[in-house]
């Protein structure tokens, strides 16, 4: 009798990320350039060191509450796509697709473009890279050496993720450790300075906004500096022992970032009075320059560049898993769901994400408006995603939950409430871009029904 040929199973994503790389995804993705830059914005908003610290602490606590909530969701549903999976299962495929649509079209490509452009801008402060501002091509589109350097950085990091999540995870771990060492060194150097003093903590900046509006502005800046802890859940399908490692990585990662942020902010304010912090475009660099001279400023710039490169790796790694998950469900082009047979990575999704980010970088500075469009949408989906924990607790009370969020229902409720307040201030502070962000989300509705018809037909 003739035998039927054996079917070859489709390649699947490999669970190659251990607890170390998983924690590094959290820490390394969160810590970008924000901690080096936002102390100035926060001081301009509240005007005193005490209120700046309060904003950091409240922002860290709210982010920690969000991480605890995501820890339960990630341990319960350790699949690629993170928020896409939770929103899909709680509120239906349309809600999940709209999250994936926003992530693919704006959030991740604009984040990659912003990070790489910032990385190149920091490198441009070194004299050896002064040529970055010079154009290579003038017609029909002006392209500078800096834009090409940013695109090159995006290509190299995307290639690293293309050839294996294990390699990308090892890169994330090694350079996150180095990043943390630099940040600790900056904080300790500031406290060792003879130019500093505790009296600086009592100084004030008289030109601050002040009041509730000022504190909310400072809190928004702090929360943006903490942003990125959710990226781990998007690669949950490639984490070993996800039921154990996702909660540990989220809790330890966000806690570590909180300690580092308070350390650096305290060091900067130990060296600089409130007025100097508020008026400096780079307070961390200025503080270290007072301690170590020009060498100190160069160290901070190098630390910022390294920090952004690690953030780029975490963002690239996580972003590609969202359209991949949607495509696997039949709500996007089937090719995007392809897993590379050798490297076991979502190769087509990575290339698609790279292509969109490259297009934004070629446009130039105009892509920054797209990034501001995503801010409202990101926090909207943070709120919606966190609310799914209540849906699952009610709908499937006996489901296996390797980790249960501490303080339920208060902790997730506080995070949802804080997200709602932040959405209100974000929307009213930038009405035009927030409204455009809503329109971008709604534009995904007809796209969803197009793929739904293809899926059913």
URTA-V813530 format. One record per backbone hydrogen bond with DSSP energy under -0.5 kcal/mol. CO is the residue of the C=O (numbers start at 0). NH is the residue of the N-H. If there is no record, write none. Layout:
CO:NH
CO:NH
This chain:
6:8
13:15
15:17
16:239
17:21
18:22
19:23
20:24
21:25
22:26
23:27
24:28
25:29
26:30
29:31
32:35
32:36
33:36
33:37
35:283
36:39
36:40
37:41
38:42
39:43
40:44
41:45
42:46
43:208
44:209
46:204
47:51
48:52
49:53
50:54
51:55
52:56
53:57
54:58
55:59
56:60
57:61
58:62
59:63
60:64
61:65
62:66
63:67
64:68
65:69
66:70
67:71
68:72
69:73
70:74
71:75
72:76
76:78
78:81
80:83
81:84
81:85
82:86
83:87
84:88
85:89
86:90
87:91
91:95
92:96
93:97
94:98
95:99
96:100
97:101
98:102
99:103
100:104
101:105
101:106
102:107
102:108
105:109
106:110
107:111
108:112
109:113
110:114
111:115
112:116
113:117
114:118
115:119
116:120
117:121
118:122
119:123
121:124
122:125
125:128
126:129
128:131
129:132
130:133
131:145
133:144
136:142
142:135
142:136
143:147
144:148
145:149
146:150
147:151
148:152
149:153
150:154
151:155
152:156
153:157
154:158
155:159
156:160
157:161
158:162
160:163
163:167
164:168
165:169
166:170
167:171
168:172
169:173
170:174
171:175
172:176
173:177
174:178
175:179
176:180
177:181
178:182
179:183
180:184
181:185
182:186
183:187
184:188
185:189
186:190
187:191
189:192
196:199
197:200
198:201
199:202
202:48
203:205
204:207
209:213
210:214
211:215
212:216
213:217
214:218
215:219
216:220
217:221
218:222
219:223
220:224
221:225
222:226
225:228
227:230
228:231
229:232
229:233
230:233
230:234
231:234
232:81
232:235
233:80
234:237
235:238
237:15
237:16
238:241
240:243
240:244
241:245
243:247
244:248
245:249
246:250
247:251
248:252
249:253
250:254
251:255
252:256
253:257
254:258
255:259
256:260
257:261
258:262
259:263
260:264
261:265
262:266
263:267
264:268
265:269
266:270
267:271
269:196
272:276
273:277
274:278
275:279
279:282
281:285
282:286
283:287
284:288
285:289
286:290
287:291
288:292
291:294
292:295
292:296
293:297
294:298
295:299
296:300
297:301
298:302
299:303
300:304
301:305
302:306
303:307
304:308
305:309
306:310
307:311
308:312
309:313
310:314
311:315
312:316
313:317
314:318
315:319
317:320
318:321
318:322
319:323
320:324
321:325
322:326
323:327
324:328
325:330
326:329
332:335
333:336
334:337
337:347
339:343
343:13
344:339
344:346
345:349
346:350
347:351
348:352
349:353
350:354
351:355
352:356
353:357
354:358
355:359
356:360
357:361
358:362
359:363
363:366
364:367
365:368
365:369
366:369
366:370
367:371
368:372
369:373
370:373
370:374
371:375
372:376
373:377
374:378
375:379
376:380
377:381
378:382
379:383
380:384
381:385
382:386
383:387
384:387
385:388
386:389
386:390
387:391
388:392
389:393
390:394
391:395
393:396
395:398
404:407
406:409
406:410
408:412
409:413
410:414
411:415
412:416
413:417
414:418
415:419
416:420
417:421
418:422
419:423
420:424
421:425
422:426
423:427
424:428
425:429
427:430
429:433
430:434
431:435
432:436
433:437
434:438
435:439
436:440
437:441
438:442
440:443
441:444
442:446
443:447
444:448
445:449
446:450
447:451
448:452
449:453
450:454
451:455
452:456
